[in-house]
Amino acid sequence: MRWMAMSRSRTMLSLNNGEEAGEPIKGKHTIDRTRQCSNVSRRPNDGDQMNSVNNTLTQPLLRYELQQSVNYSAQDGRRQLGIVFGVLIPVTLCMFSAILFLRLGFAVGQGGVLESFGMFLLGYCIVTLTSLSLSAISTNGAVEGGGAYFMISRALGPELGGSIGVMFFIASIFSSSLYCIGFTEALTDNFGETGFYTSNSTFQLPAGQWYTFAYNSAVLFVCLLVCIIGAQMFAKTQLIIFLTVMASIISSIVSFVFAKPDLVIGYTGFNVDTFRDNLFSNYTIDHSTMKVQSFVSVFAVIFNGCVGIMAGANLSGELKNPSKAIPVGTLGALAYTGLIYIFLIFLIAFTCTRELLLDNYNFLQYINLCPVLVAIGIFASTLSAALSALIGASRVLIALANDSLFGPILWPVQKLVTKSGNPIGAVLVSWLLAEAMLLIGELNTIASLVSIFFLLSYAAVNLACLALDLASAPNFRPSFKYFSWHTSSLGMIGCLVMMFLIDVMWASVSVVIFMILILVVYFRTGGSQWGYISQALIFHQVRKYLLLLDTRKDHVKFWRPQILLLVANPRSSCNLIKFVNDMKKSGLYVLGHVQQGSVDEFPTDPVERELPAWVRLVEVLKVKAFIELTLAHSVREGAQHLIRVSGLGGMKPNMVVMGFYDEVLPEDSLFQVQNPRRGYYGTVAEDTEGGNALLQLPPLRAEGEDKLLSREEYVCLILDIVRLKKGVCLARNFHNFNREDLALHGRKNIDIWPVNFLKPETAGYFDTACIFLLQVACVVHMVPLWKKHTQMRVFLCVDSDYASTNHKKEKLKKFLTELRIKAEIVTVPWNHITVMNRSEEADNEMASNLVTRVSEDYLQALNSMVRDHADNTAIVFSYLPMPPVDRGLHGQYLHEMDLLTRDLPPTMMVHGLGEVTLTTM
């Protein structure tokens, strides 16, 4: 294998933070700017360099600030809603909706006072904990349009954020349909065949499945019209609806106190016996679904009276000050609605018989002093909730479209937006989907689905806050302080548990949909500018564990390879990079590269320009490696830097791998890399996404071009590695290696030659370096692909003496058994080769210079011996003799290594230091 000499990139450096001239800035808002031309052929003076550096470092920040100012200047015209109209009223109306007037009695009748109180307490605990998390996230920076989706996606990254955004969008669609069905149910209760106002009248609304669907569609169409007009119209209608609902609630409370008992319908007035009868649960068949109810099924319906906490957050794009309005308005609405619900539960339990509560959803109208107010309140609250859900769904959808997480499928939605910012396309799509959901037709059935999807969304909000808090990122410092990781954890756990208690099947379906969406977004998107909370959490945990990793507690039985691979040019090293990835055995793997030069010669760091190409290469090769690039005056100096500083804490390389130093021109091996987006082996540059980055890799050394590392420096680098107490491996002929070929040509061999060929008298005696060699080869064979398609062979060089051969073979077999290494032992007679070893004159020279000198005939004979046994060999592991200290002999040393390994299969010459394995437990 060629020597991987670390080379200097011969590419022109840009002064625009690594951007190519003429390359557009990617982002939501493209900002034109004048690109400065730089004459890089001259060496810039200090002032030029500093100005360029400052310009490069500040450009991203200035660009971000400019984009933010553009965003907010565009939104100023539509950010007109305050705390009351933007959050408090929408949240209150959504939490009342149809549940307050149409299902509160159903809950008390089925579950009794105690369990009904417990249902609301449980539901409000979940949404209160979620509101604390929502408040913390919303006060940790500027909140744009998209509400909950915007906050979750920017906290958790595009995969989780986009997936939860879709789930929340679906929940809002279901919710809008639910409230329309509630409106129609109240309509037929008043004007149907047995309606409150038409039971004795000739005028009655036509009944039937399709008539009901028509009524639902008409209500949804009214919501569509209001949403198309815009958020201001929505806010104005909300105020009117809020006042109407409040009048209805006050009317109901007054009626409980002053209405006369009517035993015919089941209203007793305040009566202790009635309260006692309603105290405990009595679950029975629900007359609308004809199913026996339980605590969980009733909770699934009642929880819809708690799911409106996102109504204000969904209007974040229209709020003047979302960071203040969302926490204040949401928590205020929770406190207010909670008190109303609890108060009405006790009023109902004291005055209404269980028969009335179970048989009549609309009982409040029958006992009211002014029944029309209740009817108007039901119509108003359900219409308001449907409006809020529809407009919230449209805001989430337009935010998803603007972020382009799902490609061109949402482009029409993104285009149909008015000048004032009203997303007409998103409203129309939301309306069509809600129209389709109306076909389900039954409020209690949809209520369970709404609860499950909202619970999953709320769990994500809590997860986002929990992750941000646990990551301990300095930039997570919300102005809202009344939360902790305890509240977020409880909220998330509560949501997930209740999801599966409500309906295991639909909860499982929602989770499966969620996972599919994560995969879709993951494969659809590249890098995100939002940041990934996973990276913050990983950093936090890795830092803690690295501090716990004490090198003083290292033990040989837990030894593993931790490899630094010095790469001159990755274009010619792809095969070696993939092979060394197999050598690491879940250990540390670092790709090191040195650029030759000085920081003073460049306006910006030249290493930074090549880093994206290396990162992309690691992705394409699918290796688990870190990248360390450095700049130094010489390759040897840079390599010393990498050997010393690579890794962190207790995770430091214990062996260094280099390519072999020869004069063969390097070959471009990128063509052998499988394109992950295609099913064939082709040029990686054909992959548009990865090819552009890989083009930044330095070109290969051309014919006649000098190497940046001399033979003497290369050998000195080997000695440096040993002085720094690292094992050293020299790789040769790996341009002939293809990992994928292992499964194509039958079972191959891993050949191990654990003998120092420059000291043949030591053959048969296993020193530390030999054991290290065996261990590395064993690690490779433990990789599933190698284990399946290869077998290990250990070669024992012996004399022709039969008794001595058997003794050595038995001794080696016992040794391998103790090391738990399963390998075939192959004895090779070599006494006809050792006689050619060296002359007496060479011995004298060795004694004077303390080096080993052998004849070329001897080395060529050894090379032929190895080749004779390598017809079916995938990889050869051989002993690496240490080079002489005398620099005058370094050239001779390389020549000897060249003769020894010439024309062999891919060969790894290994010399290890220290113990790596034990024969005992």
Backbone hydrogen bonds, N-H to C=O, Kabsch-Sander energy under -0.5 kcal/mol:
donor,donor_aa,acceptor,acceptor_aa,energy
5,A,3,W,-1.9
7,S,568,A,-1.2
11,T,9,S,-0.5
19,E,16,N,-1.1
23,E,20,E,-2.2
30,T,28,K,-0.5
31,I,29,H,-0.5
32,D,30,T,-0.6
35,R,33,R,-0.5
40,V,38,S,-1.2
42,R,39,N,-0.9
49,Q,45,N,-2.4
50,M,46,D,-2.7
51,N,47,G,-2.4
52,S,48,D,-2.5
53,V,49,Q,-2.9
54,N,50,M,-3.0
55,N,51,N,-2.5
56,T,52,S,-2.6
57,L,53,V,-2.8
58,T,54,N,-2.2
59,Q,55,N,-1.5
62,L,58,T,-2.9
63,R,59,Q,-3.1
64,Y,60,P,-2.4
65,E,61,L,-2.6
66,L,62,L,-2.5
67,Q,63,R,-2.5
68,Q,64,Y,-2.7
69,S,65,E,-2.4
70,V,66,L,-2.2
71,N,67,Q,-2.7
72,Y,68,Q,-2.7
73,S,69,S,-2.4
74,A,70,V,-1.9
75,Q,71,N,-1.2
76,D,72,Y,-1.5
78,R,75,Q,-1.5
79,R,75,Q,-1.0
79,R,76,D,-0.6
80,Q,78,R,-1.3
80,Q,318,E,-0.9
81,L,318,E,-2.7
86,G,82,G,-1.6
87,V,83,I,-1.7
88,L,83,I,-2.8
89,I,84,V,-2.8
91,V,87,V,-2.7
92,T,88,L,-2.2
93,L,89,I,-2.6
94,C,90,P,-2.1
95,M,91,V,-2.0
96,F,92,T,-1.5
97,S,93,L,-2.4
99,I,96,F,-0.6
100,L,96,F,-2.2
101,F,97,S,-0.6
102,L,98,A,-2.5
103,R,99,I,-1.7
104,L,99,I,-1.1
107,A,103,R,-1.7
108,V,104,L,-1.9
109,G,105,G,-2.8
110,Q,106,F,-2.0
111,G,107,A,-2.7
112,G,108,V,-1.8
113,V,278,N,-2.6
114,L,279,L,-2.0
115,E,111,G,-0.9
116,S,112,G,-2.1
117,F,113,V,-2.7
118,G,114,L,-2.2
119,M,115,E,-2.6
120,F,116,S,-2.3
121,L,117,F,-2.5
122,L,118,G,-2.8
123,G,119,M,-2.9
124,Y,120,F,-3.0
125,C,121,L,-2.0
126,I,122,L,-2.2
127,V,123,G,-2.4
128,T,124,Y,-2.3
129,L,125,C,-2.4
130,T,126,I,-2.1
131,S,127,V,-2.3
132,L,128,T,-2.1
133,S,129,L,-1.8
134,L,130,T,-3.0
135,S,131,S,-2.7
136,A,132,L,-2.1
137,I,133,S,-2.4
138,S,134,L,-2.5
139,T,135,S,-1.1
140,N,137,I,-1.5
144,E,142,A,-0.5
147,G,144,E,-0.7
149,Y,146,G,-1.4
150,F,146,G,-0.6
151,M,147,G,-2.1
152,I,148,A,-2.7
153,S,149,Y,-2.9
154,R,150,F,-2.1
155,A,151,M,-1.1
156,L,152,I,-3.4
157,G,153,S,-2.0
161,G,157,G,-2.3
162,G,158,P,-2.8
163,S,159,E,-1.8
164,I,160,L,-2.7
165,G,161,G,-2.3
166,V,162,G,-2.0
167,M,163,S,-2.2
168,F,164,I,-2.9
169,F,165,G,-2.2
170,I,166,V,-2.6
171,A,167,M,-2.4
172,S,168,F,-2.3
173,I,169,F,-2.1
174,F,170,I,-2.7
175,S,171,A,-2.5
176,S,172,S,-2.4
177,S,173,I,-2.0
178,L,174,F,-2.6
179,Y,175,S,-2.2
180,C,176,S,-1.8
181,I,177,S,-2.3
182,G,178,L,-2.1
183,F,179,Y,-2.1
184,T,180,C,-2.3
185,E,181,I,-2.6
186,A,182,G,-2.1
187,L,183,F,-2.1
188,T,184,T,-2.8
189,D,185,E,-1.9
190,N,186,A,-1.2
191,F,187,L,-2.8
192,G,188,T,-1.9
195,G,192,G,-1.4
196,F,189,D,-2.3
197,Y,190,N,-2.3
198,T,190,N,-0.5
199,S,195,G,-1.3
201,S,198,T,-1.5
204,Q,202,T,-0.6
205,L,191,F,-3.2
212,T,208,G,-2.5
213,F,209,Q,-2.0
214,A,210,W,-2.1
215,Y,211,Y,-2.4
216,N,212,T,-2.6
217,S,213,F,-2.5
218,A,214,A,-2.2
219,V,215,Y,-2.2
220,L,216,N,-2.4
221,F,217,S,-2.2
222,V,218,A,-1.9
223,C,219,V,-1.9
224,L,220,L,-2.1
225,L,221,F,-2.2
226,V,222,V,-2.1
227,C,223,C,-2.5
228,I,224,L,-2.3
229,I,225,L,-1.9
230,G,226,V,-1.4
234,F,230,G,-1.8
235,A,231,A,-2.7
236,K,232,Q,-2.3
237,T,233,M,-2.4
238,Q,234,F,-2.1
239,L,235,A,-1.8
240,I,236,K,-1.6
241,I,237,T,-2.6
242,F,238,Q,-2.9
243,L,239,L,-2.2
244,T,240,I,-2.0
245,V,241,I,-2.8
246,M,242,F,-2.5
247,A,243,L,-1.9
248,S,244,T,-2.0
249,I,245,V,-2.5
250,I,246,M,-2.6
251,S,247,A,-2.3
252,S,248,S,-2.2
253,I,249,I,-2.5
254,V,250,I,-2.6
255,S,251,S,-2.1
256,F,252,S,-2.0
257,V,253,I,-1.2
258,F,254,V,-2.5
259,A,255,S,-2.6
262,D,267,Y,-2.5
265,I,262,D,-0.5
266,G,262,D,-1.5
267,Y,262,D,-2.6
268,T,266,G,-0.6
268,T,351,T,-2.7
269,G,351,T,-0.9
271,N,350,F,-2.1
275,F,271,N,-1.9
276,R,272,V,-2.5
277,D,273,D,-2.4
278,N,274,T,-1.6
279,L,276,R,-0.9
282,N,110,Q,-2.7
286,D,291,K,-2.4
290,M,286,D,-2.8
293,Q,284,T,-2.1
298,V,294,S,-2.4
299,F,295,F,-2.4
300,A,296,V,-2.3
301,V,297,S,-1.1
302,I,298,V,-2.8
303,F,299,F,-3.0
304,N,301,V,-1.2
305,G,302,I,-2.7
306,C,303,F,-2.4
309,I,306,C,-0.5
310,M,307,V,-0.6
311,A,308,G,-1.8
314,N,310,M,-2.6
315,L,312,G,-1.2
316,S,313,A,-1.7
318,E,315,L,-2.3
319,L,315,L,-0.7
319,L,316,S,-0.6
320,K,81,L,-3.1
324,K,321,N,-1.4
325,A,321,N,-2.9
326,I,322,P,-2.3
328,V,324,K,-1.6
329,G,325,A,-2.5
330,T,326,I,-2.2
331,L,327,P,-2.1
332,G,328,V,-2.1
333,A,329,G,-2.2
334,L,330,T,-2.1
335,A,331,L,-2.2
336,Y,332,G,-2.2
337,T,333,A,-2.7
338,G,334,L,-2.3
339,L,335,A,-1.8
340,I,336,Y,-1.8
341,Y,337,T,-2.7
342,I,338,G,-2.3
343,F,339,L,-2.4
344,L,340,I,-2.5
345,I,341,Y,-2.2
346,F,342,I,-1.7
347,L,343,F,-1.9
348,I,344,L,-2.7
349,A,345,I,-2.3
350,F,346,F,-1.7
351,T,347,L,-0.9
351,T,348,I,-0.6
352,C,348,I,-2.3
353,T,266,G,-2.7
357,L,353,T,-1.9
358,L,354,R,-2.2
359,D,355,E,-2.1
360,N,356,L,-1.8
363,F,360,N,-1.0
365,Q,362,N,-1.2
366,Y,362,N,-0.8
367,I,363,F,-1.3
373,L,370,C,-1.8
374,V,370,C,-0.8
375,A,371,P,-2.0
376,I,372,V,-2.6
377,G,373,L,-2.6
378,I,374,V,-2.7
379,F,375,A,-2.5
380,A,376,I,-2.9
381,S,377,G,-2.8
382,T,378,I,-2.4
383,L,379,F,-2.1
384,S,380,A,-2.4
385,A,381,S,-2.5
386,A,382,T,-2.4
387,L,383,L,-2.4
388,S,384,S,-2.9
389,A,385,A,-2.6
390,L,386,A,-2.4
391,I,387,L,-2.7
392,G,388,S,-2.3
393,A,389,A,-2.4
394,S,390,L,-2.1
395,R,391,I,-1.8
396,V,392,G,-2.0
397,L,393,A,-2.4
398,I,394,S,-2.4
399,A,395,R,-1.6
400,L,396,V,-2.2
401,A,397,L,-2.3
402,N,398,I,-2.5
403,D,399,A,-1.6
404,S,400,L,-0.5
404,S,401,A,-1.0
405,L,400,L,-1.2
407,G,404,S,-0.6
409,I,406,F,-1.0
410,L,407,G,-1.2
411,W,408,P,-1.6
414,Q,410,L,-1.9
415,K,411,W,-1.8
416,L,412,P,-1.8
417,V,415,K,-2.0
418,T,422,N,-2.4
421,G,418,T,-1.6
424,I,422,N,-1.7
425,G,416,L,-2.6
427,V,423,P,-2.1
428,L,424,I,-2.5
429,V,425,G,-2.3
430,S,426,A,-2.4
431,W,427,V,-2.4
432,L,428,L,-2.3
433,L,429,V,-2.2
434,A,430,S,-2.4
435,E,431,W,-2.3
436,A,432,L,-1.7
437,M,433,L,-1.8
438,L,434,A,-1.1
439,L,436,A,-1.3
440,I,437,M,-1.7
441,G,437,M,-0.5
443,L,441,G,-0.5
446,I,442,E,-2.2
447,A,443,L,-2.4
448,S,444,N,-1.1
449,L,445,T,-1.2
450,V,446,I,-2.8
451,S,447,A,-2.3
452,I,448,S,-2.1
453,F,449,L,-2.3
454,F,450,V,-2.5
455,L,451,S,-2.5
456,L,452,I,-2.1
457,S,453,F,-1.9
458,Y,454,F,-2.9
459,A,455,L,-2.5
460,A,456,L,-1.6
461,V,457,S,-1.7
462,N,458,Y,-2.3
463,L,459,A,-2.3
464,A,460,A,-2.6
465,C,461,V,-2.1
466,L,462,N,-2.7
467,A,463,L,-2.9
468,L,464,A,-2.2
469,D,465,C,-2.3
470,L,466,L,-2.8
471,A,467,A,-2.2
472,S,468,L,-0.6
472,S,469,D,-0.8
473,A,468,L,-0.8
476,F,473,A,-2.0
477,R,475,N,-1.2
479,S,139,T,-1.5
481,K,479,S,-0.6
483,F,481,K,-1.8
488,S,484,S,-1.9
489,S,485,W,-2.1
490,L,486,H,-2.5
491,G,487,T,-2.3
492,M,488,S,-2.4
493,I,489,S,-2.8
494,G,490,L,-2.6
495,C,491,G,-2.1
496,L,492,M,-2.3
497,V,493,I,-2.6
498,M,494,G,-2.2
499,M,495,C,-1.9
500,F,496,L,-1.6
501,L,497,V,-1.7
502,I,498,M,-2.3
503,D,499,M,-1.7
507,A,503,D,-2.3
508,S,504,V,-2.4
509,V,505,M,-2.5
510,S,506,W,-2.4
511,V,507,A,-2.0
512,V,508,S,-2.5
513,I,509,V,-2.7
514,F,510,S,-2.2
515,M,511,V,-2.5
516,I,512,V,-2.5
517,L,513,I,-2.4
518,I,514,F,-1.9
519,L,515,M,-2.1
520,V,516,I,-2.4
521,V,517,L,-2.6
522,Y,518,I,-2.5
523,F,519,L,-2.4
524,R,520,V,-1.4
525,T,521,V,-2.4
533,I,531,G,-0.5
535,Q,532,Y,-0.7
536,A,532,Y,-1.3
537,L,533,I,-2.6
538,I,534,S,-2.7
539,F,535,Q,-2.5
540,H,536,A,-2.2
541,Q,537,L,-2.5
542,V,538,I,-3.2
543,R,539,F,-2.4
544,K,540,H,-1.5
545,Y,541,Q,-2.5
546,L,542,V,-2.9
547,L,543,R,-1.8
548,L,544,K,-1.2
549,L,545,Y,-1.1
550,D,548,L,-1.3
551,T,549,L,-0.6
553,K,550,D,-1.8
554,D,551,T,-1.3
558,F,555,H,-1.7
559,W,556,V,-1.7
563,I,588,L,-2.7
564,L,655,M,-2.2
565,L,563,I,-0.5
565,L,590,V,-3.0
566,L,564,L,-0.7
566,L,657,V,-2.6
567,V,565,L,-0.6
567,V,592,G,-3.2
572,S,569,N,-1.4
573,S,570,P,-0.9
574,C,570,P,-0.5
577,I,573,S,-2.8
578,K,574,C,-2.1
579,F,575,N,-2.0
580,V,576,L,-2.8
581,N,577,I,-1.3
582,D,578,K,-0.9
582,D,579,F,-1.1
583,M,579,F,-1.2
584,K,580,V,-1.0
585,K,582,D,-0.5
587,G,584,K,-0.6
590,V,563,I,-2.7
591,L,626,F,-3.3
592,G,565,L,-2.9
592,G,590,V,-0.7
593,H,628,E,-1.9
595,Q,630,T,-2.8
597,G,632,A,-2.9
601,E,598,S,-1.6
602,F,599,V,-1.6
609,R,605,D,-0.6
610,E,606,P,-0.8
610,E,607,V,-0.6
611,L,607,V,-1.1
613,A,610,E,-0.7
614,W,610,E,-1.7
615,V,611,L,-2.6
616,R,612,P,-2.4
617,L,613,A,-2.2
618,V,614,W,-2.3
619,E,615,V,-1.7
620,V,616,R,-2.5
621,L,617,L,-2.9
622,K,618,V,-0.9
623,V,618,V,-1.5
625,A,623,V,-1.1
626,F,589,Y,-3.0
628,E,591,L,-2.9
630,T,593,H,-2.0
632,A,595,Q,-2.3
638,G,634,S,-2.4
639,A,635,V,-2.7
640,Q,636,R,-2.0
641,H,637,E,-1.9
642,L,638,G,-2.3
643,I,639,A,-2.6
644,R,640,Q,-2.1
645,V,641,H,-2.7
646,S,642,L,-2.1
648,L,651,M,-2.1
651,M,648,L,-2.4
652,K,650,G,-1.0
654,N,562,Q,-2.6
655,M,562,Q,-1.6
656,V,727,G,-3.2
657,V,564,L,-2.7
658,M,729,C,-2.6
660,F,731,A,-1.9
662,D,660,F,-0.8
669,S,571,R,-3.8
669,S,667,E,-0.6
672,Q,669,S,-1.4
673,V,670,L,-1.7
675,N,680,Y,-1.1
678,R,675,N,-1.7
682,G,673,V,-0.7
682,G,680,Y,-0.7
686,E,683,T,-1.9
687,D,684,V,-2.0
688,T,686,E,-0.9
691,G,687,D,-4.4
692,N,688,T,-1.2
694,L,690,G,-2.4
695,L,691,G,-1.6
696,Q,693,A,-1.7
697,L,694,L,-1.7
705,E,702,A,-1.8
714,Y,710,S,-2.1
715,V,711,R,-2.1
716,C,712,E,-2.3
717,L,713,E,-2.0
718,I,714,Y,-1.5
719,L,715,V,-2.0
720,D,716,C,-2.4
721,I,717,L,-2.1
722,V,718,I,-1.8
723,R,719,L,-2.8
724,L,720,D,-2.1
725,K,722,V,-1.9
726,K,721,I,-2.0
727,G,654,N,-2.8
728,V,911,H,-2.7
729,C,656,V,-2.5
730,L,909,M,-2.6
731,A,658,M,-3.1
731,A,729,C,-0.5
732,R,907,T,-2.8
736,N,733,N,-1.4
737,F,734,F,-1.2
741,D,738,N,-1.4
742,L,739,R,-1.5
743,A,740,E,-0.9
744,L,741,D,-1.6
745,H,741,D,-1.0
748,K,789,H,-2.9
749,N,872,N,-1.9
750,I,791,Q,-2.8
751,D,749,N,-0.6
751,D,875,I,-2.1
752,I,793,R,-2.6
753,W,877,F,-3.0
755,V,753,W,-1.8
757,F,755,V,-1.1
759,K,756,N,-1.9
762,T,759,K,-2.2
763,A,760,P,-1.7
765,Y,762,T,-2.0
766,F,764,G,-0.6
767,D,765,Y,-0.8
771,I,767,D,-1.9
772,F,768,T,-2.3
773,L,769,A,-2.1
774,L,770,C,-2.4
775,Q,771,I,-2.4
776,V,772,F,-2.3
777,A,773,L,-2.2
778,C,774,L,-2.3
779,V,775,Q,-2.2
780,V,776,V,-1.9
781,H,777,A,-2.0
782,M,778,C,-1.1
782,M,779,V,-0.6
783,V,779,V,-0.5
783,V,780,V,-1.4
787,K,783,V,-3.1
788,K,784,P,-2.1
789,H,785,L,-1.7
790,T,786,W,-1.6
791,Q,748,K,-1.7
793,R,750,I,-2.7
794,V,824,E,-3.0
795,F,752,I,-2.8
795,F,793,R,-0.5
796,L,826,V,-3.0
797,C,795,F,-0.6
798,V,796,L,-0.5
798,V,828,V,-2.0
805,T,801,D,-2.0
806,N,802,Y,-2.4
807,H,803,A,-2.1
808,K,804,S,-2.3
809,K,805,T,-2.5
810,E,806,N,-2.6
811,K,807,H,-2.1
812,L,808,K,-2.5
813,K,809,K,-2.7
814,K,810,E,-2.2
815,F,811,K,-1.9
816,L,812,L,-2.6
817,T,813,K,-2.1
818,E,814,K,-2.2
819,L,815,F,-1.5
820,R,817,T,-1.3
821,I,816,L,-2.6
822,K,820,R,-0.6
823,A,821,I,-0.8
824,E,792,M,-2.6
826,V,794,V,-2.8
826,V,824,E,-0.6
827,T,825,I,-0.6
828,V,796,L,-2.8
830,W,798,V,-2.2
833,I,830,W,-1.4
834,T,830,W,-2.2
835,V,831,N,-1.1
836,M,833,I,-1.6
837,N,834,T,-1.8
843,D,839,S,-1.8
844,N,840,E,-2.2
845,E,841,E,-2.1
846,M,842,A,-2.5
847,A,843,D,-2.3
848,S,844,N,-1.9
849,N,845,E,-2.1
850,L,846,M,-2.0
851,V,846,M,-0.8
853,R,851,V,-0.5
855,S,837,N,-1.8
859,L,855,S,-1.7
860,Q,856,E,-2.9
861,A,857,D,-2.1
862,L,858,Y,-2.1
863,N,859,L,-2.5
864,S,860,Q,-2.2
865,M,861,A,-2.2
866,V,862,L,-2.3
867,R,863,N,-2.3
868,D,864,S,-2.3
869,H,865,M,-0.8
869,H,866,V,-0.8
870,A,867,R,-1.5
873,T,870,A,-1.1
874,A,749,N,-2.8
875,I,749,N,-1.2
876,V,906,P,-2.6
877,F,751,D,-3.4
878,S,876,V,-0.5
878,S,908,M,-2.1
879,Y,753,W,-1.3
880,L,910,V,-2.4
889,L,886,D,-1.7
890,H,887,R,-1.4
893,Y,889,L,-2.2
894,L,890,H,-2.2
895,H,891,G,-2.0
896,E,892,Q,-2.2
897,M,893,Y,-2.3
898,D,894,L,-2.3
899,L,895,H,-2.4
900,L,896,E,-2.1
901,T,897,M,-1.6
902,R,898,D,-1.1
904,L,901,T,-1.5
907,T,732,R,-2.7
908,M,876,V,-3.2
909,M,730,L,-2.9
909,M,907,T,-0.6
910,V,878,S,-2.8
910,V,908,M,-0.6
911,H,728,V,-2.5
